Amino acid sequence: MNIGISTSVIQRGRSGVAQYVLALVRAFMPFAERHRFTLFVLEDDLPFFAYAERKMKIVPVSERFRPPVKNIFWHQSRLPCLARQHRLNVLHLPSQSRMLWRRPCALVATVHDLAPFRLTKKNDWHRMAYRRVVARGLAHRQDEIIAVSQHTARDILEFLHFPAGRLTMIYNGLDHARFFPGPREEAKTVVTRKHELRQPFFLYVARLEHPANNHARLIEAFNLFKAATRSDWRLVLGGSDWHDAEVIHALVRQSPFRRDIRCLGFVPDGDLPTWYRAAEVLVYPSLFDGFGLQPLEAMACGCPVISSARGSLGETVGDAAVIIDPEDISSLKQEMIRLAADEAARDHWREAGLRRAQCFNWDKTAAATINVLARTSVPRVRP
């Protein structure tokens, strides 16, 4: 089987879809003994896939096709021709925003979430229109769709009206070689040396995207937490600027405790485990999430988690996190106060999280995905 994978949506490694693509391709490596893989990679992203060069064919894509509109054009006009040229049996589109209309071979797309159908202000109007209207039509051109959670699968059936018989749910995995409970004191020493962050801190790792990622309510809850406790705890926000990030930066500047709020910008993948180990608590108050890798990564590193259960987060964290209503600022403040004051409670949630993280593995995700690709690559008459 010759499998093609479009990787051009990884945004230089700075998105959740990027983590999915990079981890999945790495987990596909053992299957390269039995199947051929052809990766379509933007030129500046080639270093991300250097490890695959000896086992997979890598087809460079010109950087002029990186901007979103040009990238969509490339997918609809150039990629079908490349699929035929490389004699692909099946092409995997790992993001719903790049699904194909033309069918040069069997098509499988992964849908991570349908947030635009749930959050009216998720993106600017033209992205919302594309994802609500155009993507719905494109979905029905796919032979199969993979949903990364049961919640996303239900949304696909409800909003895209996609046939249930061509829909498969496969949970994302977790890279246990990177995310594990290493020495906490060592991690704290690294954070102190690099960022002069000696105080205990709450951590939130998510793009600075307003209002979807709910930074505004988290900052308000932190302000109330500080006013109530007068503790030295800090709030650390890790994530690159995205939609309406200026609103979040303004709220930080306006906070009476602004000196205790740190914005790190994008946190490189190699640094994430250190931040999770150094943090006392991960707070994840997202208003909607298609899966929620960050809470799992934190759990795997031994960091207690306060989390929303919106979207698919309830499935992901299970009973291993403190669950809050992300729109209830008072409740979020109270849980922050409780965990900050109660080391035994943090130890409880730390142990619960470690057990939960063991349920997710990229090897299992890759094997299940290969089964879908293999099944789809067999010629059949579509209804």
N, C-alpha and C positions, 0 to 999 in steps of 0.2 A: 504494500500500500504506500502510495506517495502522498504525504500529507503536507499541505501548505499552511503557513501561519502568517497572518499579517500582524506585524509588531509595531506599526507606525503610530499607535495611540499611547505609547508609554510616556510621552511628555518629558523626555530626558530623565526618566526614572522617578519623576516627582508626582506620582498619583497612585491611587489604590489599584487602578487597572494595570499600572506598570508592575506593581508587586505581584499581581496575578500572572501576568505574562512571563515575567522573569523567573518566577518560582516554578511555573508550569513547564516552561521549556527546559529548565534544569532537571526537573523530575521526569521529563520525557527522554533524557539521555540514554537510560538503559534500553529503551524501546528502539533506539536507533540501530541496534543490531538486527532487528527484524523488519523495520519499516524505514522508508526514506522520508526525510523531513526537509522542506524547503522554507527558509525563513526570509521574509521580505522586510528589510531593515533600513530605516533612514540612515544616511551616511554618518551623521554625528552620533548615532546610537550604536554603531558597530562595536565599540569597545565593550558594551554591555553583554555582547554575545560572543566574545572572543573565545570563551571556554568551549563553545559548540562547534568551532570551525572545522575540527578534524572529523566530526561525526555527522554534521548536518550541512547542507548546502545553504549558503547565505547569499541572497541577492540584494545588492545595495540599491537603495532608492534615493534619487536626487533630493537634496535638502530644499529645493524650491517647492516641494510638495508637503512641507511640514505645516504651514498655516492651515487651520481647520477647513476652510472652504476649498483650498487647493487639494488638501488631503482627501476630502470627500470626492472631489473630481477624479483624483488618481484612482481611488477605489472603484468608482463606477465606470471609468473609461479605460484605464491602463491595466489594472489588476486582472480583469477577466482574460485579457490577451496573454498576460504572463502565466496565468493558470493553465491555459491551453498549451502555451509554449513549453512549459515544464512538465506537461503531461500529469497534472495533479489528479488524483482520484477524489480527494476531498480537501476543501479549504476551510480553515477555522478562522472566523472573525471574532476575536476575543472582546469585542465591545459592541453594544447595540447601536452605537452612533456610526458604525462603519459597515453595516450590513449591505450586501450587494443586491442589485436588482437583476442583473444578468446572471445566468447560471452556466458558467463554463465547466463546472463539475459539481459534485455534491457540496452543499453549503451547510456549515454548522456555525451558529453564532452563540456567544455567551452573553446573557443579559444579567447585569449586576444589580440593577434596581430600576424601578420606574418612578423615581422621585418626582419628575415633572408632573406626573399625574396626581401626586399626593401633596406636593408643595407648590403653591401658585407662584411663589417668588424664588424658585430654585435657581433660575438662570435669567439672562436677559431675554427679551421677547422672541428674537429670531431663533435662539437655541431652543427655547420652549416650543416654538412652532414646529421646528424640525423634529424634535424628540416626541412630540405629541401626535403630529399628523403624518409626517413623512416616514418616520420609523415604524409606525403602525402598518403602513403599506409594505415596507421592506420586509417586515417580520414574516409575512406570509409567503415571501419568495424563498425563505430558508427551508431546507429539508428537515433540519432539527434545530431546536434551541435548547441550550443548557441554562438552567437557572441556578444561582449560587446559594439559594435558600428556599425553604418551603413558602415563606412569605412572598418572595419574588415570583415563585412559580404561580402562586394564586393571583398576583397582580397581572402576570402575563395572560392568564386565562380571562381575567376580568376586563382588562383595558385593551389588550391586543387581540382578544378573541382568537387566540392561537389554538389549534387542535391539541387536545391533551395527549393524544397518542404520539405526537412528535415532540413532546416536551419531557426533558429529564432533569431532575434536581441532583446536583453534585455540590456538596459543600466545599468551600475553599479549604486549603490545608494550612499547615504551620511548619516552619522550618526549625526543627528542634536542634539542629546543629548550630544555629545562631541564637535562638531564644531559649535560654535555660537559666536557672538561678545561680549565677556566678557570685563571687564575693561582693557583698553589698558595700562594705567599707572601702574596698578598692574603687568601686564605681563612684562613690561619694568623693573620694580623693581626686579622681579625674575631673569630675564636675567642678569641684572647688578650684582646682588648679587652672582649668581652662576658662571658667565662667565666674569665678569668685562667688560661688553660690554655696555658702556654708550652712545656711538654714534649711530645715526640713521644708519640703514643698509638695504641692499638688501639681500634677502634670496633665496636660491635655495635648494630645498629638492629633492634629487634624488641620486641613487647609483653613486659612483664615477666610472663611466664606460666610457671608451674612445674608439672610438670617438662618440658613439651613443648619449650620453647625452649632448654632446656639451660644456663641461666645458671649453675646450681650448679657444673657441671663446668668451665665457662669461668672462673669465679672461682677455683676450686681450681687450675686450670692457670696462671692469672695469678699466684697466690701462689707457685707453684713456680718460675715464670719469674723473678719478682722475687728470690726467695731465691737462685736460681742465678746471676743476672747482676748483681744490685745496681744495675741501670740505673735511669734516671730516667723510663722509659716509664710511661705510665698506661693505664688501661682506662676507656673511656667507654661507658656504657650508655644508649642513646636509645630510649625507648618508654614508653607509659603503663602504669600498673598494671593487671593483669588477674588471671586465676585464680591464687590462692596467691602473689601478688606479695610478701606479707609474708615468705615464706620466703627470697626473694632479698634483700630488704632486710636481713634478719637475718644472712645470710651476708656481706654487705658490711660490716656493723658488726663482725662477728667476725673479719674478715680482719686479719692483722698489718700489711697494707699498705692499710688502709681509706682513708688519706688520698690514695692514688693511684687510687682508684676513684671515678668520678663518675657519678651517676644524673641524667640530664637531664630525665626525664619525657618527655612527648610532644614530638616535634620537628616543628614546623610544616613543611608541604610546601615552603614558600619557603626554609627554612633548610637542607633536606637536602643540596642540591648543595654548599653551603659546607662542611658537615661532612665529606662524602665527599672533597672536595679537600684539606681540612686534615689528615685522618687519614693516618697512614703505612700502615696496613693495616686492612682490614675483616675481622673474624673472624665467621664465620657457622656456628656449630656446631649448628644445629637438628637435633632428633631426627627431624623429619618436616616436609616442606613440599610443598604442592601445586604450587608454581611457584618462588618465590624471587625477587621483584622486587629486593630490596635488593642482592644481589650484582651483579646486572646494572646497577643504577643506579650503584653504586660503580665498577664497571668503566668505565662510560661517562664517569665523571668523572676517570678516571686513577688510581684507588685499587687497589692490589693486594689480592687476596682469598684468605683461607684459608677453605675451605668444607667442610661435610659434603656427602656425595653421597646422603643419605637422601631417600626420597620421590622427588620430581621434580628435586631439586637437581642431580643428575648430568647430566640433560638440559639444564638451564638453563646451568650454568657450563661444560659441556663440558671441554675440556682447557686452559681459560684461568684456572684457579684451583689453588691448592695444596689437594689433597683430603686430608681427615683422617677418621678414624673418630671420630664425636662422643662415643663412650663410652670412648675411650682417652685419658685425661687426660695420660699421659706423652707420647704422640705429639703432642697439641695443644701441650703445653709446648715440645717440641723444635722444632716448626715456628715457634712464636712467637720462640724464641731465634734460630733461623736467619735469619728475615726481619728481625728487629730488628738483627742484626749485619751483614747482607749487603745493601748498597745496590744492588749489581748484580743480585741476585736480585729485589729489589723492582722494579727497572726492567724486568726480563724479564717479570714477571707483570703489570706495568702495561701494557706494550705488548700482551701476549696478551689482556688484558681489553678493551682498546679495540677490538681486532679482533672479539672475540666479541660485544660490545655492538651492533655494526653489523648483526647478524643479526636484530634484533628491532625492530619498528616498529608503532606503534598504527594507522597508516593501513592496513597489511596486515591487521592483526587486525580492524579495522572492516569492511573490504571482504569478508573471509571470513565475518564474522558476518552481514552484510547478506544474503549469498547463502543462508545457512541460514534466516534469517527469511523471505526471499522464497520459498524452496522450501517451507517449512512452511506459509506462508499460503495456498497453493493447496489448495482443498478436495479431500480424498481419503478413500477408505475405509480405515480402519485395520484391520490384521489382528486 
